[in-house]
C-alpha cells in the first residue's frame, strides 16, 4: 500500500503504453487507477468535492520542462511565474508564492522558491512518477502555506510496495532553440522484501531564442540573454517490507547553475562544481549556483492498534543553499535548513464516518548574506493538528475537516507574536446518475505571513525592486524623499473564505469538467508597486546599511515595492472538455479565467490572462499525434503602475512513434514542436515581462524507454 494512499479514477486522455492503446481508444470512459499521496482517505475522483488533477505516464513525459511552473503551465487553472526559462513556479487561480504549497512526496521541498520568482523550485519532474494538483484551499493537510492549493510531485525514491526484479525508465532528448540536451533514468530492484531505488538526471541548455523584440532598454534583440541552465542530480533510496507495512529512507543531491537574466554586463568564465572550466557565451551576467541535500524517511504500519486502519509517517531533513555570483565573486548567499515530520492515522468508522487525524511539525531557519540580503535571518516554527472525515449517504457524499496551526516568526532584528490559524472545510458531492455529478466545497482558511512579507527591507536586484515588508512603512519628507521606519500597524493573519462549485459529465464518447469559484480574502498580503524608486528612500537608525546600496553597478534605481494588507476577492472558472469523434480522432478543449481585485475596486498585480485552448488528436496503431492552439487574451485589468499585456497565441504539435522493432523495450520515439508560428508573447505574471518573452519556435526530439 502507498503512504497516505488515495485511489482516484481518472479518464485516460493521454497516450499510454502501446499494449493499452487500442482498448483505451475504443472506450473514452475507461478508467486508469492511479494512487496519489495528496490525501489520507481512499476514494475515487468522482467522490472528491475538491478539484484534483493528476499528470502521469506519457502525458507527464510530454509536458516535462526544466521548471515545475512550465511543466504545468497548460493545466486548467495553472499558470507559470515565468522568470524567463530558468525558474518558474505554479500560479493557481491567481495565487502563487507562499500561498501555493509545493511538496515532494507530501513534504515541503525545503527551498526558498516561495519567497522570490528567481529562486528555482527543487523538484525534478523528469524522474517523477506523477504530479498531483489540488486547486483551491488545501490547508487542512498541508498548513497555511497551501491556502491557494497544493502541487505534490511523487516519485518512488522510497518504494512503498514490494518490488520484484528490475524495473525502471530512461529518457533522452535534444532541442534546437536553446541547444537543450538532457537525460534521466530511474531504477528499482527488489526481492519482495528489500527494494533499492536510484535515479539521476543531467540537463545543459544555452540562451533561448525569441522573435525579435525591443527590450526595456530600447535594444532590438532575438534572444533572452543569460538564460543558460546547467543542472544535475541524483537519488538513492531503499525500503524494507514487513507483514504489516514498510519503512525506508532516501538521500538526494541536487546541483544547478542558471543565469539571472536582465543584468547583462559582458562575457565571463567560471568553473563548475567538478572543477572544469566552462566558457558560456550566455553567461553574460550574474548566475545562481544552487545545492541541496535532502534525506527523507517514510513508513507505514497497518492495523497498528484498536480503532486505526493504518499509521503513516514521513519526515525530511533538508539543507539548501544557493549563491548569486557576479564576476566570479559571491554577491549574495541564501541558506535554508528545514526539518519536517508528518504523522497521520487513518481511523475506523466513528458513527459511520471514516477519517484520519494528523500532526505536522515543521521548523525552518533561513539566512541571507551579501548585497541582496533584503530579508534578515529568520526562523519559523510551526505545529499543526488536523482531522478529516467522510461518509456516503446513498448518492450523496460528504467531506468535513478542521485544522489548527500555530506559527511563530522571528528575525535577527525583531520577534513577532505567535500566529494562530484555524481552518475548516465542508464538501458535498451528489451523483445524479452514472454519467453526471455536481460538487460543492466550502472552506475557511487562515494563513500566517511569510518571513519576507514581514521582514523584507532591501534591494532585490533579480526582480529589479526594493522590497519593504509589513514591519516597515514609508514617511514622506521635504524634497520628495521618503524615510523608512518601523510600522506601528499590527500584522494580521490572512483569512480566506472560498466556495467552489463543480460539474462533471461523461459518457462513452464525451466528458466535461467545469468549476467556478469565489474566494473572499481579508487582510490579503500583496506587493504593491509604490511608484517610487530606491534613490528616493533612506533607512532609519539600524537600517543605514541600505544607504549607498540603492545603486547597483549594473542597475539603475530600483522600483520600491511595499507589502500591504487589503481586503480582496478572486473569482473565475475552469473548463475542460474531451470528445471522442471516432476510433482515431478526438478533440480536447479547455479555458480558464481568474478575476482578482481589492474590494475597493483596484486590481491586484500580475494576475494571469484568460486563456482558451483546443487540441486535435489522432491515434493509429503504431503512432499518434496532436495539433493544439492556445490563445492568451489581453490582460488589461491592471494594478496601479502596471502595464497592459497584449494577447498572443501559441501553436504546438507532437508526434509519438511506437516502432515494432523497439516494442520489447517499451520504447517511444517522439518529436515535439512548440510555438510553431514563432509568435512574440509576453507573460503578464512575470517580473521580467518586458525583457523575457516566451520561447520562440522550438523543436524537441527524444526517446523514452520503460522496462
ZAMARGU-4260 file (C-alpha; in steps of 0.2 Angstrom, whole numbers, plus 5000, padded with zeros to 4 digits):
<rodrens>
0) 5000/5000/5000 | 5005/5018/4997 | 5008/5030/5011 | 4993/5042/5013 | 4985/5032/4998
5) 4970/5039/4989 | 4964/5029/4974 | 4957/5041/4960 | 4949/5035/4944 | 4954/5047/4930
10) 4950/5047/4912 | 4965/5041/4902 | 4966/5055/4890 | 4984/5054/4887 | 4994/5042/4877
15) 4999/5026/4887 | 5009/5011/4884 | 5007/5003/4867 | 4999/4987/4873 | 4984/4998/4881
20) 4981/5010/4866 | 4969/5001/4856 | 4957/4996/4870 | 4958/5014/4878 | 4953/5022/4862
25) 4938/5011/4859 | 4931/5017/4875 | 4935/5035/4881 | 4927/5032/4898 | 4939/5018/4903
30) 4947/5022/4919 | 4965/5020/4924 | 4968/5018/4943 | 4981/5030/4950 | 4987/5030/4968
35) 4991/5048/4974 | 4998/5054/4991 | 4988/5071/4992 | 4975/5065/5005 | 4974/5051/5018
40) 4957/5045/5013 | 4954/5031/5000 | 4942/5037/4987 | 4939/5040/4968 | 4939/5056/4958
45) 4920/5056/4957 | 4919/5056/4976 | 4930/5071/4978 | 4922/5088/4981 | 4939/5097/4978
50) 4946/5099/4961 | 4960/5087/4958 | 4971/5084/4943 | 4984/5071/4940 | 4998/5071/4927
55) 5007/5055/4925 | 5014/5042/4912 | 5017/5048/4894 | 5007/5064/4897 | 5020/5069/4910
60) 5035/5065/4899 | 5027/5076/4885 | 5024/5091/4897 | 5041/5089/4906 | 5051/5105/4906
65) 5066/5112/4916 | 5054/5121/4929 | 5039/5115/4938 | 5029/5130/4933 | 5032/5127/4914
70) 5028/5109/4916 | 5011/5113/4922 | 5008/5129/4913 | 4994/5121/4902 | 4984/5113/4916
75) 4967/5122/4918 | 4968/5135/4932 | 4988/5134/4932 | 5000/5147/4926 | 5018/5150/4927
80) 5028/5164/4935 | 5040/5163/4920 | 5056/5171/4926 | 5062/5168/4909 | 5065/5149/4907
85) 5077/5147/4921 | 5065/5147/4936 | 5046/5145/4936 | 5033/5142/4950 | 5015/5137/4948
90) 5001/5150/4950 | 4984/5143/4955 | 4969/5153/4952 | 4979/5169/4953 | 4988/5164/4969
95) 5007/5159/4970 | 5022/5161/4980 | 5019/5157/4999 | 5001/5153/4995 | 5005/5138/4985
100) 5012/5123/4994 | 5025/5113/4983 | 5029/5096/4991 | 5040/5081/4986 | 5031/5065/4991
105) 5020/5075/5003 | 5034/5085/5012 | 5039/5103/5009 | 5053/5105/4996 | 5064/5115/5008
110) 5070/5128/4995 | 5067/5146/4995 | 5056/5147/4979 | 5041/5153/4989 | 5049/5170/4993
115) 5055/5175/4976 | 5051/5171/4957 | 5070/5170/4953 | 5073/5156/4965 | 5071/5139/4957
120) 5059/5125/4964 | 5070/5110/4968 | 5058/5096/4962 | 5063/5086/4947 | 5049/5081/4935
125) 5060/5070/4923 | 5061/5056/4936 | 5044/5059/4944 | 5030/5046/4944 | 5016/5059/4944
130) 5011/5076/4949 | 4996/5080/4959 | 4987/5097/4958 | 4974/5102/4971 | 4966/5118/4967
135) 4959/5129/4980 | 4962/5129/4999 | 4971/5114/5005 | 4976/5119/5022 | 4969/5105/5032
140) 4983/5094/5027 | 4997/5105/5022 | 4996/5121/5033 | 4993/5139/5029 | 5006/5139/5015
145) 4993/5130/5005 | 4979/5142/5005 | 4980/5143/4986 | 4982/5125/4983 | 4995/5111/4983
150) 5007/5104/4970 | 5014/5087/4975 | 5027/5079/4965 | 5028/5060/4968 | 5042/5048/4964
155) 5047/5031/4970 | 5063/5036/4980 | 5056/5026/4995 | 5047/5011/4987 | 5031/5008/4997
160) 5026/4992/4988 | 5035/4976/4986 | 5047/4976/4971 | 5052/4960/4961 | 5066/4960/4949
165) 5072/4975/4939 | 5061/4989/4933 | 5063/5007/4928 | 5063/5021/4914 | 5076/5030/4904
170) 5074/5046/4894 | 5085/5057/4882 | 5081/5072/4872 | 5088/5086/4861 | 5081/5103/4857
175) 5086/5116/4844 | 5081/5133/4851 | 5092/5134/4866 | 5103/5118/4862 | 5095/5109/4876
180) 5102/5092/4880 | 5096/5081/4894 | 5095/5063/4900 | 5087/5054/4915 | 5084/5037/4922
185) 5075/5029/4937 | 5078/5011/4943 | 5071/4999/4956 | 5077/4982/4960 | 5070/4971/4974
190) 5066/4953/4980 | 5049/4957/4988 | 5056/4962/5005 | 5070/4973/5001 | 5069/4986/4987
195) 5083/4998/4981 | 5079/5014/4971 | 5091/5026/4961 | 5089/5040/4949 | 5099/5053/4941
200) 5097/5067/4928 | 5108/5080/4919 | 5102/5095/4909 | 5113/5108/4898 | 5105/5122/4889
205) 5111/5139/4882 | 5101/5156/4880 | 5084/5153/4872 | 5079/5162/4856 | 5064/5173/4853
210) 5056/5183/4839 | 5064/5200/4838 | 5058/5212/4851 | 5063/5228/4859 | 5068/5226/4877
215) 5065/5240/4891 | 5082/5247/4887 | 5077/5251/4869 | 5088/5237/4861 | 5081/5226/4847
220) 5086/5208/4852 | 5081/5190/4846 | 5085/5180/4862 | 5085/5182/4881 | 5102/5184/4887
225) 5109/5175/4902 | 5096/5161/4902 | 5108/5146/4902 | 5104/5131/4913 | 5117/5118/4920
230) 5108/5106/4931 | 5111/5088/4938 | 5106/5077/4952 | 5103/5060/4959 | 5094/5050/4972
235) 5097/5034/4981 | 5084/5026/4992 | 5078/5009/4999 | 5064/5001/5009 | 5060/4985/5019
240) 5043/4977/5018 | 5036/4968/5033 | 5020/4959/5035 | 5010/4975/5041 | 5019/4989/5032
245) 5036/4996/5027 | 5050/5008/5032 | 5063/5017/5021 | 5075/5031/5019 | 5082/5041/5004
250) 5096/5053/5000 | 5095/5066/4986 | 5108/5078/4980 | 5104/5092/4968 | 5115/5105/4959
255) 5110/5119/4947 | 5118/5134/4939 | 5107/5145/4930 | 5108/5163/4923 | 5099/5178/4931
260) 5093/5187/4916 | 5091/5206/4914 | 5108/5210/4921 | 5120/5208/4907 | 5137/5215/4908
265) 5149/5206/4896 | 5155/5188/4894 | 5163/5179/4909 | 5170/5162/4913 | 5168/5151/4929
270) 5172/5134/4935 | 5158/5121/4938 | 5156/5110/4953 | 5168/5097/4945 | 5182/5110/4943
275) 5180/5110/4924 | 5181/5127/4917 | 5167/5132/4905 | 5165/5147/4894 | 5147/5151/4891
280) 5143/5165/4879 | 5126/5165/4888 | 5134/5168/4905 | 5135/5187/4902 | 5128/5192/4919
285) 5126/5185/4937 | 5121/5167/4939 | 5115/5156/4953 | 5124/5141/4960 | 5111/5130/4969
290) 5115/5115/4980 | 5103/5105/4990 | 5105/5089/5001 | 5089/5080/5007 | 5086/5065/5017
295) 5068/5058/5018 | 5060/5045/5028 | 5044/5036/5026 | 5035/5022/5034 | 5018/5014/5036
300) 5011/5002/5050 | 4994/4994/5045 | 4982/4989/5059 | 4993/4996/5072 | 4981/4996/5087
305) 4962/4996/5090 | 4952/5009/5081 | 4965/5013/5067 | 4967/5005/5050 | 4985/5012/5047
310) 4998/5024/5054 | 5008/5034/5041 | 5025/5043/5045 | 5035/5055/5034 | 5050/5065/5038
315) 5063/5076/5029 | 5079/5085/5033 | 5084/5097/5020 | 5100/5108/5019 | 5098/5121/5005
320) 5109/5135/4999 | 5112/5145/4983 | 5124/5158/4979 | 5121/5173/4967 | 5138/5176/4958
325) 5144/5191/4949 | 5161/5192/4940 | 5167/5177/4950 | 5163/5184/4967 | 5148/5178/4978
330) 5137/5194/4979 | 5123/5185/4989 | 5121/5168/4998 | 5104/5161/5003 | 5103/5146/5015
335) 5088/5136/5022 | 5089/5122/5035 | 5072/5114/5037 | 5065/5099/5046 | 5048/5092/5044
340) 5038/5077/5052 | 5020/5072/5047 | 5011/5058/5056 | 4994/5053/5050 | 4982/5039/5057
345) 4968/5033/5047 | 4954/5028/5060 | 4940/5016/5058 | 4922/5022/5057 | 4915/5033/5070
350) 4896/5034/5069 | 4898/5030/5050 | 4912/5042/5047 | 4928/5036/5040 | 4943/5048/5043
355) 4961/5052/5048 | 4969/5063/5061 | 4986/5070/5059 | 5000/5080/5067 | 5013/5091/5057
360) 5029/5098/5064 | 5040/5110/5054 | 5054/5121/5058 | 5064/5132/5045 | 5080/5143/5048
365) 5084/5154/5034 | 5099/5165/5032 | 5105/5178/5018 | 5122/5186/5017 | 5128/5200/5005
370) 5121/5214/4995 | 5105/5206/4990 | 5101/5200/5008 | 5085/5210/5008 | 5077/5199/5022
375) 5086/5197/5038 | 5090/5179/5045 | 5073/5172/5050 | 5066/5157/5060 | 5049/5149/5058
380) 5042/5136/5070 | 5025/5128/5065 | 5014/5114/5073 | 4998/5109/5066 | 4984/5096/5071
385) 4970/5091/5058 | 4955/5079/5057 | 4946/5075/5041 | 4931/5063/5039 | 4919/5057/5025
390) 4903/5047/5024 | 4892/5041/5010 | 4873/5043/5011 | 4867/5034/4995 | 4871/5045/4981
395) 4877/5059/4992 | 4895/5061/4998 | 4900/5072/5012 | 4918/5078/5017 | 4922/5088/5033
400) 4938/5094/5040 | 4947/5105/5053 | 4965/5111/5056 | 4973/5122/5070 | 4990/5128/5067
405) 5002/5139/5077 | 5017/5148/5069 | 5030/5159/5077 | 5041/5170/5066 | 5057/5179/5072
410) 5072/5188/5064 | 5089/5194/5070 | 5081/5211/5072 | 5064/5208/5080 | 5051/5194/5085
415) 5033/5194/5081 | 5019/5187/5091 | 5014/5169/5088 | 5001/5167/5074 | 4986/5155/5077
420) 4977/5149/5061 | 4961/5139/5061 | 4954/5132/5045 | 4939/5121/5041 | 4930/5114/5026
425) 4914/5105/5021 | 4912/5097/5004 | 4896/5089/4996 | 4895/5078/4981 | 4879/5072/4973
430) 4878/5059/4959 | 4863/5062/4948 | 4867/5047/4938 | 4881/5036/4932 | 4886/5050/4920
435) 4883/5066/4930 | 4888/5073/4946 | 4889/5090/4955 | 4900/5096/4969 | 4901/5110/4982
440) 4915/5114/4993 | 4915/5127/5006 | 4932/5132/5016 | 4938/5144/5028 | 4957/5145/5028
445) 4969/5156/5038 | 4987/5160/5033 | 5002/5166/5044 | 5013/5179/5034 | 5029/5173/5026
450) 5045/5179/5033 | 5049/5190/5018 | 5032/5198/5018 | 5036/5204/5035 | 5054/5207/5037
455) 5060/5212/5019 | 5070/5228/5019 | 5082/5230/5004 | 5087/5228/4986 | 5081/5214/4976
460) 5091/5215/4960 | 5084/5200/4952 | 5066/5207/4951 | 5073/5225/4950 | 5064/5230/4966
465) 5067/5237/4983 | 5056/5226/4994 | 5049/5233/5010 | 5039/5221/5022 | 5024/5224/5033
470) 5035/5228/5048 | 5041/5244/5040 | 5032/5259/5032 | 5037/5275/5022 | 5035/5293/5028
475) 5037/5307/5016 | 5050/5321/5020 | 5053/5338/5012 | 5061/5337/4995 | 5051/5322/4989
480) 5062/5309/4999 | 5055/5295/5010 | 5061/5289/5027 | 5059/5270/5032 | 5053/5267/5050
485) 5046/5253/5060 | 5027/5251/5057 | 5015/5253/5072 | 5002/5243/5062 | 5000/5225/5068
490) 5002/5211/5055 | 4986/5201/5053 | 4983/5183/5049 | 4977/5182/5031 | 4959/5174/5030
495) 4951/5166/5015 | 4933/5161/5013 | 4930/5151/4997 | 4916/5142/4988 | 4919/5130/4974
500) 4906/5123/4963 | 4910/5108/4951 | 4901/5099/4937 | 4906/5083/4929 | 4898/5074/4915
505) 4904/5059/4904 | 4898/5045/4893 | 4906/5033/4881 | 4912/5047/4869 | 4912/5064/4879
510) 4917/5071/4895 | 4916/5088/4903 | 4923/5096/4919 | 4918/5113/4925 | 4922/5123/4940
515) 4918/5140/4946 | 4925/5148/4962 | 4923/5163/4973 | 4937/5167/4986 | 4935/5182/4998
520) 4951/5186/5007 | 4953/5198/5022 | 4970/5206/5025 | 4976/5199/5009 | 4995/5202/5008
525) 5002/5208/4991 | 5017/5218/4985 | 5012/5235/4980 | 5022/5245/4967 | 5023/5262/4975
530) 5029/5272/4960 | 5044/5277/4970 | 5062/5272/4966 | 5076/5267/4978 | 5085/5283/4976
535) 5070/5292/4985 | 5071/5282/5001 | 5083/5280/5016 | 5083/5270/5031 | 5080/5274/5049
540) 5093/5271/5063 | 5098/5252/5062 | 5095/5251/5044 | 5108/5263/5037 | 5117/5249/5029
545) 5105/5250/5015 | 5110/5268/5011 | 5123/5268/4997 | 5117/5251/4991 | 5102/5258/4981
550) 5113/5260/4966 | 5120/5243/4960 | 5134/5245/4947 | 5124/5236/4934 | 5107/5243/4938
555) 5098/5259/4938 | 5087/5264/4953 | 5075/5250/4958 | 5056/5251/4960 | 5050/5252/4978
560) 5038/5238/4982 | 5029/5239/4999 | 5020/5224/5006 | 5002/5229/5011 | 4986/5221/5018
565) 4970/5224/5009 | 4953/5215/5008 | 4952/5206/4991 | 4941/5195/4981 | 4946/5182/4967
570) 4933/5173/4956 | 4933/5163/4940 | 4931/5147/4931 | 4940/5132/4924 | 4933/5121/4909
575) 4939/5105/4901 | 4931/5095/4888 | 4935/5079/4878 | 4926/5072/4863 | 4930/5056/4855
580) 4924/5058/4837 | 4928/5040/4832 | 4941/5027/4835 | 4956/5038/4828 | 4951/5056/4831
585) 4947/5066/4847 | 4946/5084/4852 | 4952/5092/4868 | 4947/5109/4874 | 4950/5120/4889
590) 4948/5138/4896 | 4951/5147/4912 | 4949/5164/4920 | 4953/5172/4936 | 4947/5190/4941
595) 4957/5197/4956 | 4954/5214/4964 | 4954/5223/4980 | 4936/5225/4987 | 4938/5244/4984
600) 4939/5241/4966 | 4958/5242/4962 | 4965/5227/4953 | 4978/5216/4960 | 4995/5214/4951
605) 5002/5201/4940 | 4986/5191/4938 | 4987/5179/4923 | 4976/5182/4907 | 4961/5172/4902
610) 4965/5158/4891 | 4956/5147/4878 | 4964/5131/4870 | 4960/5117/4859 | 4969/5102/4853
615) 4965/5089/4839 | 4972/5072/4842 | 4974/5057/4831 | 4978/5039/4836 | 4984/5025/4825
620) 4991/5008/4829 | 5009/5012/4830 | 5009/5031/4831 | 4999/5046/4837 | 4999/5064/4835
625) 4992/5081/4841 | 4990/5099/4835 | 4985/5112/4848 | 4982/5130/4849 | 4981/5141/4865
630) 4976/5159/4865 | 4981/5170/4879 | 4969/5185/4879 | 4974/5203/4883 | 4976/5207/4901
635) 4970/5225/4904 | 4964/5223/4922 | 4980/5230/4928 | 4985/5237/4945 | 4992/5254/4948
640) 5009/5256/4940 | 5007/5240/4929 | 5005/5240/4910 | 4993/5231/4899 | 4999/5214/4891
645) 4994/5211/4873 | 4986/5195/4868 | 4995/5181/4859 | 4993/5163/4853 | 5004/5148/4853
650) 5003/5133/4840 | 5010/5117/4846 | 5011/5099/4839 | 5018/5082/4844 | 5021/5065/4836
655) 5024/5049/4846 | 5031/5033/4837 | 5030/5015/4844 | 5040/5005/4831 | 5038/4987/4832
660) 5057/4984/4832 | 5058/4993/4849 | 5042/4986/4856 | 5051/4974/4868 | 5060/4989/4876
665) 5044/4998/4879 | 5051/5012/4869 | 5043/5028/4862 | 5051/5040/4850 | 5044/5057/4850
670) 5045/5074/4841 | 5038/5090/4848 | 5036/5107/4841 | 5032/5122/4851 | 5026/5140/4846
675) 5027/5134/4828 | 5022/5151/4821 | 5036/5160/4831 | 5024/5171/4840 | 5030/5185/4851
680) 5021/5184/4868 | 5024/5192/4885 | 5019/5184/4901 | 5009/5196/4912 | 5013/5187/4928
685) 5032/5189/4926 | 5043/5201/4935 | 5053/5202/4918 | 5038/5204/4907 | 5047/5217/4895
690) 5063/5208/4894 | 5059/5189/4894 | 5045/5184/4882 | 5040/5166/4879 | 5052/5155/4869
695) 5052/5156/4850 | 5049/5142/4838 | 5057/5126/4846 | 5058/5108/4841 | 5062/5094/4853
700) 5066/5075/4848 | 5068/5062/4861 | 5067/5043/4866 | 5058/5036/4881 | 5061/5018/4887
705) 5052/5008/4901 | 5057/4991/4907
</rodrens>
